[in-house]
Amino acid sequence: MSAPADAVLPQAGGGFVGVLMLDTRFPRLPGDVGHPQCFGGAVRHAVIQGAVPRRVVADAQALRDSGLAAPFIEAARALAAQGARAITTSCGFLVLLQDELQAAVPVPVVTSSLLQLPGLLASEPQVGVLTISSQRLGPDHLLAAGVPRERLADVIVQGVDAAGPFASAILGNQPDMDVEGACADVVNAARALRERAPHLRTAVLECTNMPPHAAAASQASGLRLLSLLDDERLRR
């Protein structure tokens, strides 16, 4: 079940961005989708109780077996009924629920920054993805994002250090985070991606907790890094 909305900011013109939030306790830095100022306007968060990171950062079968789809759909319907003009989520792995959530509400649903991949692949030969877990992010997530099956090999996935401060704090749902260490993890992942594919121009940040570190990672790697913040459906 979803908890009551926990953040509402006034916005001229009406409407707000509804965010389906995982059940987390780690710090939400400016730029993180869970930070109330993330979208620069009205936002309302609905926390899905029990949707801890390790249950959601999973393969397709594990997410289906978790029973979390129903409470996410219920929460999306509640946000739409309250006046959301668009709905997003706090975890890119929820792209697996994109079709179900969109079918449940009459407003745009943007579950993940991975949804930008098809458009990028239409103009670039290959595109990168920076993720919190390259072990768990698989073809099912990319296909759910709309990547054509014949282009799967053109998506180069790079994860952060699974034992580093970034992944440990988030997947472990810890109340504290080594912010400098977490930033270094994201920077190092971007550099590793660039070393694997020197020709890459663009990479998508799967993890919604990465944008606070995007500027440093982009500067260190030379990559253009895109996140949910770059999706026009959530900005207008």
C-alpha positions in Angstrom: 0.0 0.0 0.0 1.2 3.5 -0.7 1.8 6.0 2.2 0.3 9.4 2.1 2.0 12.0 -0.1 5.0 13.4 1.8 6.0 16.4 -0.3 3.9 19.0 -2.1 5.3 22.3 -3.4 3.1 25.0 -4.9 3.3 25.6 -8.6 1.6 28.2 -10.7 -0.5 26.6 -13.5 -1.6 23.6 -11.4 -0.7 20.0 -11.5 2.3 18.2 -10.0 4.8 15.5 -10.8 3.9 12.3 -8.9 6.8 10.2 -7.8 6.3 6.5 -6.9 9.0 6.1 -4.2 10.8 3.0 -3.0 10.7 2.4 0.7 14.1 3.9 1.6 16.0 5.7 4.3 19.3 6.7 2.6 20.0 10.5 2.1 18.3 12.2 -0.8 20.8 14.8 -2.2 19.8 17.7 -4.5 19.2 16.3 -7.9 18.0 12.9 -6.6 14.5 12.2 -7.7 13.5 11.9 -4.1 14.6 15.4 -3.3 11.5 17.8 -3.2 13.2 20.4 -5.4 14.2 17.9 -8.1 11.8 18.9 -10.8 11.8 22.7 -10.0 8.1 22.7 -9.4 5.2 20.9 -7.6 6.0 17.3 -6.7 4.2 14.7 -4.6 5.8 11.6 -3.3 4.0 8.3 -2.6 6.1 5.7 -0.8 5.3 2.1 -1.6 5.7 0.3 1.7 7.9 -2.8 1.5 9.4 -1.8 -1.8 13.0 -1.8 -0.5 15.8 -1.4 -3.0 16.9 -5.0 -3.1 13.3 -6.1 -4.0 13.1 -3.7 -6.9 16.6 -3.8 -8.3 16.0 -7.3 -9.7 15.4 -9.2 -12.8 11.9 -9.4 -14.4 10.9 -12.7 -12.8 11.9 -11.6 -9.3 10.0 -8.3 -9.6 6.9 -10.2 -10.8 7.2 -12.7 -7.9 7.6 -9.9 -5.4 3.9 -8.9 -5.6 4.9 -5.2 -5.8 3.2 -4.4 -9.1 -0.3 -4.1 -7.5 0.7 -1.5 -4.9 2.6 0.5 -7.4 -0.4 0.6 -9.7 -2.7 1.6 -6.8 -0.4 4.4 -5.8 -0.2 5.6 -9.4 -4.0 5.7 -9.7 -4.1 7.7 -6.4 -1.6 10.3 -7.6 -3.5 10.7 -10.9 -6.8 11.1 -9.0 -5.1 13.8 -6.9 -4.1 15.8 -10.0 -0.7 14.6 -11.1 0.1 15.8 -14.6 2.8 13.1 -15.0 4.1 10.2 -12.9 7.6 8.9 -12.5 9.4 6.5 -10.1 12.5 6.6 -8.0 14.1 3.5 -9.6 15.0 2.9 -13.2 14.5 -0.9 -12.8 10.7 -0.1 -12.6 10.8 0.2 -16.4 9.5 -3.4 -16.2 6.2 -2.0 -15.0 6.0 0.8 -17.6 3.2 -0.7 -19.7 1.1 -1.7 -16.7 1.4 1.6 -15.0 0.7 3.6 -18.2 -2.4 1.5 -18.8 -3.7 2.2 -15.3 -3.7 6.1 -15.5 -4.7 8.8 -18.0 -1.5 10.9 -17.6 2.0 10.3 -18.9 4.1 7.7 -17.0 7.9 7.8 -17.2 9.1 4.9 -15.1 12.8 5.2 -16.1 15.4 7.2 -17.9 16.0 4.0 -19.9 12.9 5.1 -21.9 15.2 7.6 -23.7 17.3 4.8 -25.2 15.2 4.1 -28.3 15.4 7.8 -29.4 19.1 8.0 -28.7 19.8 4.8 -30.7 17.9 6.3 -33.6 20.7 8.9 -34.0 23.7 7.3 -32.4 25.4 3.9 -33.2 25.7 2.9 -29.6 24.6 4.3 -26.2 25.8 3.7 -22.7 24.0 3.0 -19.5 25.3 3.7 -16.0 23.5 1.5 -13.5 23.6 0.6 -9.8 23.9 -3.0 -10.8 25.1 -4.4 -14.1 24.5 -7.9 -12.7 20.8 -7.3 -12.4 20.1 -5.0 -15.3 19.4 -7.3 -18.2 17.8 -7.5 -21.7 14.3 -7.6 -20.2 14.8 -4.1 -18.8 16.1 -2.7 -22.1 13.3 -4.4 -24.1 10.7 -3.0 -21.7 12.2 0.5 -22.4 11.6 0.0 -26.1 15.0 -1.0 -27.3 14.6 -3.0 -30.4 15.9 -6.6 -29.9 18.3 -6.2 -32.8 19.9 -3.2 -31.1 20.4 -4.7 -27.7 24.1 -5.2 -28.4 24.4 -1.4 -29.1 23.5 -0.6 -25.4 26.7 -0.8 -23.3 25.9 -1.3 -19.7 28.4 -0.3 -16.9 27.7 -0.7 -13.2 29.2 1.0 -10.2 31.4 -1.0 -7.8 29.0 -3.4 -6.1 30.9 -3.1 -2.9 31.5 0.6 -3.0 29.8 3.4 -0.9 27.2 4.2 -3.6 25.7 0.7 -4.1 26.2 -0.3 -0.4 24.3 2.7 0.9 21.4 2.4 -1.6 21.0 -1.3 -2.0 21.6 -1.8 1.7 19.1 1.0 2.5 21.5 2.5 5.0 20.6 5.7 6.8 24.0 7.3 6.1 26.1 7.6 3.0 29.7 8.5 2.2 28.8 11.2 -0.3 32.3 11.8 -1.6 32.9 8.0 -1.9 29.5 7.6 -3.6 30.4 10.4 -6.1 33.8 8.7 -6.8 31.9 5.4 -7.6 29.8 7.1 -10.2 32.8 9.0 -11.7 34.8 5.8 -11.8 31.9 3.9 -13.6 31.7 6.7 -16.2 35.4 6.5 -16.8 35.2 2.7 -17.1 32.4 3.0 -19.6 34.4 5.5 -21.7 37.5 3.2 -21.6 35.4 0.3 -22.8 33.8 2.3 -25.6 35.9 5.4 -26.5 33.5 6.3 -29.3 30.5 6.8 -27.1 28.9 10.2 -26.9 26.0 9.6 -24.6 25.0 7.5 -21.6 21.8 7.3 -19.6 21.8 7.2 -15.8 19.5 4.3 -14.9 19.8 5.1 -11.2 17.8 8.1 -10.0 20.3 8.6 -7.2 23.1 9.3 -9.7 22.2 12.8 -11.0 23.8 14.6 -8.0 27.1 13.2 -9.2 26.4 13.6 -13.0 28.4 16.8 -13.5 31.5 15.3 -11.9 31.1 12.1 -13.9 30.5 13.9 -17.2 33.5 16.1 -16.7 35.7 13.2 -15.9 34.6 11.0 -18.8 33.6 13.5 -21.5 30.2 11.7 -21.8 26.9 13.5 -22.1 24.9 12.0 -19.2 21.1 12.0 -19.3 18.6 11.3 -16.5 14.9 11.6 -15.7 15.5 15.3 -15.4 16.0 15.4 -19.2 12.7 13.9 -20.0 10.4 16.7 -21.3 7.3 15.0 -20.1 8.4 15.6 -16.6 9.7 19.1 -17.1 6.9 21.0 -18.8 
